[in-house]
Amino acid sequence: MAPSGRVEGTTVTGEKSGQRLVAGQYHRCAVPMTIPIRQLIPDHCPLTLRKLFPGNCGLINGAGFDRLFMRFQRFFPVFLVFGGLTAAMSSVRAPATQAPPILPQQFAGWEMQGGAQTSTDPAAADPTNAAVLKEYRFTDFASAAYAREDGRTLKIRAARFADASGAFGAYTFYLHPEMTKENLGDQGVSIGDRALFYRGHVLIDAQFSQETPMSAAELRELAGVLPRPGGSSGNLPSFIEFLPRRDYVANTQKYVMGPFALAALEAPVSADLVDFGASSEATLAHYTTPSGEATLMLISYPTPQLAAEHLKKIDAAHQLAQPQSGVSTINGSGTFFDKRTGPIVAIATGGISDGDAKALLGRVNYEATVTWNTPSENGQVHDLYMLILNIVVLCAILAGLAIIAGLAFGGFRILMKRLYPDKVFDRPEQMEFISLHLTESAVKGMGQGGPEGRGEAR
């Protein structure tokens, strides 16, 4: 393009080889401006291209886009780092957990023969009482045969439950009064060459080919290597602590979590009256009294209000079940007395006198307690927590480094501009500045004068 001329009705002067444009009309704006004339080519002309901002005054300078792109390239690695970090944080998931095997390969000199047989079907553990095990939240089962160098063998059947309450309930379900109390696991018994105990959420049924004085010690070592539940899953139901200890008949306590287990017992009330659908649970035990053996049943409900409502239903059923006046029974045998204490309904029944029944109920008194939850010892939860904490710390460190780097770069730039103005940064040969001289435009417009000048500008 020539140093001087006219572009779309615009007067162009040739100052410094065509570096100045004055008194022009660009983007239909009659304003003077300074612009490198080499940029006024058809590719940048708003009359030959669509306008980015229709109806507005402006100038699209290609060099500006170049500078913007160059600045973006400087910060591209930073954007890349933060983008990768964001993607890594969004992809964080809880580590896949797989339940450890129930039975060990060896313990106390016993070696597993072959592999353990496992199943998640409760019928594999007990075909007759599969529904009962399911009520106790059965999860999986394992059985294995062990042998020692002396030729003795041991068969172990192990059932794992969702929490310790399920293992305890299954333990009481298989418990019989004739069994002998043993120091095994959390609770254990034995009869002959067979031992039954639970540890955490695992129930163990061990059958020795030949019992020895060391058999109990060997099973205690087995209990020590069994998997344990984490957090509150290892806690037993708190309401069973309100069962009286005095006059208790050994090995008669039962813990019930559903109607199938209750139906297998001689319970004073039916499952309909207990109403397991209301998140209730029950425990039964036998007691000796001067007038005979009594059955004490405690039913725990989530709230005292629910307990009061169900007590009314039990009393109504008790009244309907009376075969004759003066006999207080539901199942038709013995005395029946009940009461509510907090969220617990207590029922005393059996072939005992009214005074003994009332005395037995008088020992059941609910006392509210406040429990302080201790930190969980679950290693997987701790690892996930540390992973998230480390990610947060890394983000804070990167953000701090970015702020420090920004302040350092900005401070260095300001210092260089003060010490060496226009020598290090913003040198004239690297700067292309657009200037709109509005006052100069008005003066020069008046200088051209007359309708000819105005018509020429149009």
SVG drawing of the C-alpha trace seen along z (x, -y; Angstrom):
<svg xmlns="http://www.w3.org/2000/svg" viewBox="-63 -26 81 116">
<polyline fill="none" stroke="black" stroke-width="0.4" points="0.0,0.0 1.3,-3.5 2.5,-5.7 -0.4,-8.1 -3.8,-7.7 -7.4,-7.2 -8.9,-4.1 -12.7,-3.9 -13.1,-7.6 -10.3,-8.1 -7.5,-10.5 -4.1,-8.9 -0.8,-10.7 2.6,-9.3 4.3,-10.3 7.2,-7.9 6.6,-5.7 2.9,-5.4 2.8,-5.0 0.1,-7.6 -3.6,-7.8 -5.5,-10.9 -9.0,-12.4 -10.3,-9.0 -13.4,-7.0 -12.9,-3.5 -15.7,-1.3 -17.9,-4.2 -16.4,-6.4 -15.2,-9.8 -12.3,-9.8 -8.6,-10.4 -6.3,-7.6 -2.8,-6.4 -2.3,-2.9 0.3,-1.2 -1.1,-1.6 0.3,1.7 -2.5,3.2 -5.2,1.6 -5.5,4.4 -8.6,6.0 -8.3,8.8 -8.7,6.4 -11.2,4.1 -14.5,4.1 -16.4,3.4 -15.1,6.6 -15.4,8.9 -18.2,9.4 -17.9,7.1 -17.3,8.5 -19.1,5.6 -21.7,4.4 -22.6,0.7 -19.7,0.0 -16.5,-2.0 -13.3,0.0 -10.2,1.4 -9.2,5.0 -5.4,5.1 -3.8,8.5 -0.7,7.8 -2.9,7.6 -4.0,11.2 -0.4,12.2 0.7,10.6 -2.3,12.2 -1.4,15.7 2.3,15.2 1.2,14.3 -1.1,17.4 1.9,19.5 3.8,18.3 1.0,19.5 0.1,22.7 2.3,25.0 0.6,23.6 -2.8,24.3 -1.6,27.7 -0.4,28.5 -3.7,27.3 -5.8,29.1 -3.9,32.4 -4.3,31.8 -8.0,31.2 -8.4,34.3 -6.5,36.3 -8.6,35.0 -11.9,35.8 -10.7,39.3 -10.0,40.1 -12.1,43.0 -12.2,45.0 -9.9,47.9 -11.5,51.1 -12.0,53.3 -12.2,57.0 -13.0,58.9 -10.0,60.9 -10.3,64.6 -11.9,65.9 -9.7,68.8 -5.8,68.7 -3.6,71.2 -2.0,72.2 -2.2,71.5 -0.8,73.1 0.8,76.0 -2.3,76.7 -1.9,76.7 -4.8,76.3 -5.3,79.3 -6.0,78.1 -8.1,74.9 -11.0,73.5 -14.5,74.0 -16.3,70.6 -19.8,69.5 -22.1,66.5 -25.2,68.7 -26.4,69.1 -27.8,72.5 -24.2,73.7 -23.5,72.9 -26.8,74.3 -29.5,75.6 -32.1,75.9 -31.7,72.4 -30.6,70.4 -33.4,67.9 -32.3,67.3 -28.7,66.7 -30.0,64.2 -31.8,62.3 -28.5,62.1 -27.0,60.4 -24.9,63.3 -22.3,62.4 -20.1,65.4 -19.0,68.8 -15.8,70.9 -15.0,74.4 -11.6,76.1 -9.8,79.2 -6.6,78.9 -4.1,81.5 -1.1,81.7 2.1,83.7 0.8,86.1 -2.0,87.2 -4.8,85.3 -7.4,83.5 -9.6,80.5 -12.6,79.4 -13.6,75.7 -16.8,74.1 -16.8,70.3 -19.6,67.8 -19.0,64.1 -21.7,61.5 -22.1,57.8 -21.3,56.9 -20.7,58.3 -24.4,58.3 -25.1,60.8 -22.3,63.1 -23.5,62.8 -27.1,63.6 -26.0,66.7 -23.9,67.8 -26.8,67.6 -29.0,69.3 -26.8,72.4 -26.1,72.2 -27.4,75.0 -27.6,75.0 -25.6,78.3 -22.5,76.7 -19.6,75.7 -18.4,72.1 -14.9,71.6 -12.5,68.7 -12.6,68.6 -12.9,65.4 -15.4,62.9 -17.7,65.8 -17.2,69.5 -18.5,72.9 -17.6,76.5 -19.2,79.9 -17.0,83.0 -14.6,82.5 -16.7,79.7 -16.2,75.9 -18.3,73.0 -17.2,69.4 -17.4,66.0 -14.8,63.3 -15.9,59.9 -18.2,60.7 -17.1,64.3 -18.7,67.4 -16.5,70.5 -17.6,74.1 -14.6,76.4 -14.7,80.2 -11.5,82.0 -10.8,85.6 -9.2,85.9 -9.4,83.3 -6.3,82.5 -5.6,80.1 -4.1,77.7 -7.1,77.6 -8.6,74.5 -5.2,72.7 -4.9,73.5 -8.4,72.1 -7.5,69.0 -4.6,68.5 -7.0,69.0 -9.3,66.4 -6.4,63.9 -5.8,64.1 -9.5,63.9 -10.5,60.7 -12.0,58.0 -14.8,55.6 -14.0,51.9 -15.5,49.0 -18.8,49.5 -19.5,52.8 -17.7,54.5 -20.1,53.3 -22.9,55.5 -26.4,54.2 -26.4,52.0 -29.9,53.0 -28.8,56.6 -26.8,55.2 -30.1,54.6 -30.7,58.3 -30.3,59.1 -27.2,61.2 -28.5,62.6 -30.3,66.0 -29.5,66.2 -29.5,69.8 -26.2,70.3 -26.3,70.5 -29.9,69.6 -29.7,66.1 -30.9,65.6 -30.6,62.5 -33.2,62.2 -33.2,59.9 -36.1,61.3 -39.3,63.4 -37.7,66.7 -35.3,66.8 -38.1,65.8 -40.4,68.6 -37.7,71.2 -37.8,70.2 -40.4,70.5 -41.0,66.7 -43.8,65.2 -45.1,63.1 -45.3,63.6 -43.3,61.8 -46.4,59.8 -46.5,58.2 -42.7,57.6 -43.0,55.9 -39.4,56.3 -40.5,53.9 -40.2,51.1 -36.4,51.8 -36.9,53.7 -34.7,56.4 -35.2,58.7 -33.3,60.9 -34.6,63.7 -33.1,65.5 -34.2,67.9 -34.0,67.2 -34.5,69.2 -37.0,68.0 -38.4,69.4 -41.5,70.5 -40.0,71.9 -38.1,71.0 -39.1,67.8 -38.5,66.4 -37.6,62.8 -37.9,61.1 -36.6,57.6 -37.8,55.9 -35.9,52.8 -37.4,50.1 -35.8,47.0 -37.8,44.6 -39.8,44.7 -42.9,43.6 -42.7,46.8 -42.2,48.9 -45.3,47.4 -47.4,48.1 -46.3,51.7 -46.8,52.2 -50.5,51.3 -50.8,53.8 -49.1,56.5 -51.5,55.8 -54.5,55.9 -53.4,59.3 -52.8,60.5 -56.4,59.6 -57.8,61.4 -55.7,64.5 -57.1,64.9 -58.9,68.2 -60.6,67.4 -60.7,64.6 -57.6,64.2 -55.2,66.0 -52.7,63.6 -51.2,65.4 -50.7,65.1 -49.4,68.6 -51.7,70.2 -49.0,71.3 -48.1,69.5 -48.0,65.9 -47.6,62.9 -46.5,59.5 -45.0,56.7 -43.8,53.1 -42.0,50.4 -38.7,48.8 -37.4,46.2 -37.4,47.7 -37.5,51.2 -40.5,53.4 -39.9,56.1 -42.0,59.3 -41.8,61.9 -43.6,65.1 -43.6,68.8 -44.8,71.0 -44.0,68.6 -45.9,66.5 -47.0,63.0 -44.7,61.7 -41.7,63.4 -42.6,62.1 -42.9,58.6 -39.6,58.9 -37.9,60.1 -39.3,57.1 -38.2,54.8 -34.6,55.6 -34.9,54.2 -34.4,50.5 -33.3,48.5 -30.6,45.8 -29.6,43.6 -25.9,43.3 -23.8,41.1 -21.3,42.9 -18.2,41.1 -17.3,42.5 -13.7,43.4 -11.7,42.9 -12.0,45.7 -9.1,48.1 -10.0,49.0 -6.8,48.7 -8.5,48.3 -10.5,45.3 -7.3,43.8 -5.4,44.3 -8.2,42.6 -8.3,39.7 -4.5,39.2 -4.8,39.3 -7.4,36.5 -5.4,34.5 -2.2,34.8 -4.1,33.6 -5.4,30.5 -1.9,29.8 -0.5,30.1 -3.1,27.7 -2.2,25.2 1.5,25.5 1.0,25.0 -1.3,22.1 1.3,20.5 4.0,21.0 1.9,19.5 1.2,16.4 4.9,16.1 5.9,16.5 3.3,13.9 4.5,11.4 8.2,12.0 7.6,11.6 5.5,8.5 8.0,6.9 10.9,7.7 9.1,6.2 8.3,3.0 11.9,2.7 13.3,3.1 11.0,0.5 12.1,-2.0 15.8,-1.2 15.9,-0.7 12.8,-2.4 12.0,-1.3 15.2,0.9 14.2,4.2 10.4,4.2 8.0,2.2 10.8,1.2 9.4,-1.1 10.4,1.2 8.4,4.0 5.3,1.9 2.5,1.1 0.3,-1.5 -3.1,-2.6 -4.0,-6.2 -7.3,-8.0 -6.7,-11.8 -10.2,-13.0 -9.2,-16.7 -6.9,-16.7 -9.7,-15.2 -12.0,-18.1 -9.4,-20.7 -8.4,-19.2 -12.1,-18.6 -12.7,-22.3 -9.5,-23.1 -10.8,-21.1 -14.0,-23.2 -16.9,-23.6 -19.3,-21.1 -16.7,-19.7 -14.5,-18.4 -17.5,-16.9 -18.8,-15.3 -15.3,-13.9 -15.2,-12.4 -18.5,-10.7"/>
</svg>
